[in-house]
Amino acid sequence: MSEYIEFDVEITDDPLVGVIETNVTLVVDGAEVYESAEALEEGTPVAQALAVVPGIRHLIIETHTLTVTREENAEWFAIVEDIALPCVISSCDQPQSLHKYSGTKEA
């Protein structure tokens, strides 16, 4: 039986910075810091999967947390949706696996 992949999104006091928590282990040791999409392309498999998400300016990947700094013209809803898809695809054991998104949508 497949387990749901959960995402909890919180926009910080800085509207360009959001924290996405998940029940999926993203990294095992320490934190990974990426200053650009180009840096993501050269990173770990998780970073490489997220390199295609438009609007990410800076990313910190921790055990169960992504701290994202977005470009000013990028919408949070689109970023979270684009982040969720690679996480679901790479974590699915079966094609019928589902995910649950629970979070806040920027007004």
C-alpha positions in Angstrom: 0.0 0.0 0.0 1.3 3.4 -0.9 2.0 6.1 1.6 0.8 9.6 1.0 3.5 12.2 0.5 2.6 15.3 2.4 3.7 18.9 1.9 3.1 21.7 4.4 3.9 25.1 3.1 4.5 28.2 5.1 5.4 31.6 3.7 7.8 33.4 6.1 7.8 37.1 7.0 9.8 37.6 3.8 7.2 37.0 1.1 10.0 35.7 -1.2 10.9 32.9 1.2 8.8 29.8 1.9 9.4 26.7 3.9 8.1 23.4 2.6 8.0 20.5 5.0 7.4 16.9 3.8 7.3 13.5 5.3 9.8 12.3 2.6 13.5 12.2 3.5 15.2 14.6 1.1 18.8 14.4 2.4 20.5 12.2 5.0 23.5 14.2 6.2 23.4 18.0 6.8 22.0 20.6 4.6 22.5 21.4 0.9 22.6 25.0 -0.2 22.1 26.0 -3.8 22.5 29.6 -5.0 21.0 29.2 -8.5 19.3 26.9 -10.9 22.7 26.1 -12.5 23.9 25.0 -9.1 20.9 22.8 -8.7 21.7 21.1 -12.0 25.1 20.0 -10.6 23.7 18.9 -7.2 22.3 15.7 -5.7 19.5 13.8 -7.5 16.9 15.7 -5.5 18.5 19.1 -6.4 18.7 18.0 -10.1 15.0 17.1 -10.1 14.2 20.6 -8.7 16.4 22.4 -11.1 13.6 22.4 -13.7 11.2 24.3 -11.4 10.9 27.9 -12.7 11.1 30.7 -10.2 13.6 29.2 -7.6 16.3 31.7 -6.9 17.9 30.0 -3.9 17.2 26.6 -2.2 18.2 24.9 1.0 17.5 21.2 1.3 17.4 19.7 4.7 16.2 16.3 6.0 12.5 17.0 5.6 12.5 20.6 4.6 13.0 22.8 1.6 13.6 26.5 2.2 12.9 28.3 -1.1 13.6 31.8 -2.1 11.6 32.6 -5.2 12.0 35.1 -8.0 9.8 38.2 -7.5 7.7 37.3 -10.6 7.1 33.7 -9.6 3.9 32.5 -7.9 4.1 30.3 -4.8 1.3 28.0 -5.9 3.1 27.2 -9.2 6.4 26.6 -7.4 4.9 24.3 -4.8 3.0 22.4 -7.5 6.1 22.0 -9.6 8.1 20.9 -6.6 5.5 18.3 -5.6 5.5 16.5 -8.9 9.2 15.4 -9.0 9.0 14.4 -5.4 5.9 12.2 -6.0 7.3 10.7 -9.2 10.7 9.8 -7.6 9.1 8.4 -4.5 6.3 6.3 -6.0 6.6 2.5 -5.8 3.4 2.1 -7.8 1.9 4.2 -10.6 -1.3 4.6 -8.7 0.4 6.2 -5.7 -1.2 9.5 -4.7 0.0 12.5 -2.8 -1.7 15.0 -0.6 -0.9 18.7 -0.7 -1.8 20.7 2.3 -0.6 24.2 2.6 -1.3 27.9 2.2 -1.8 29.6 -1.1 -0.4 33.1 -1.5 -3.2 35.6 -1.9 
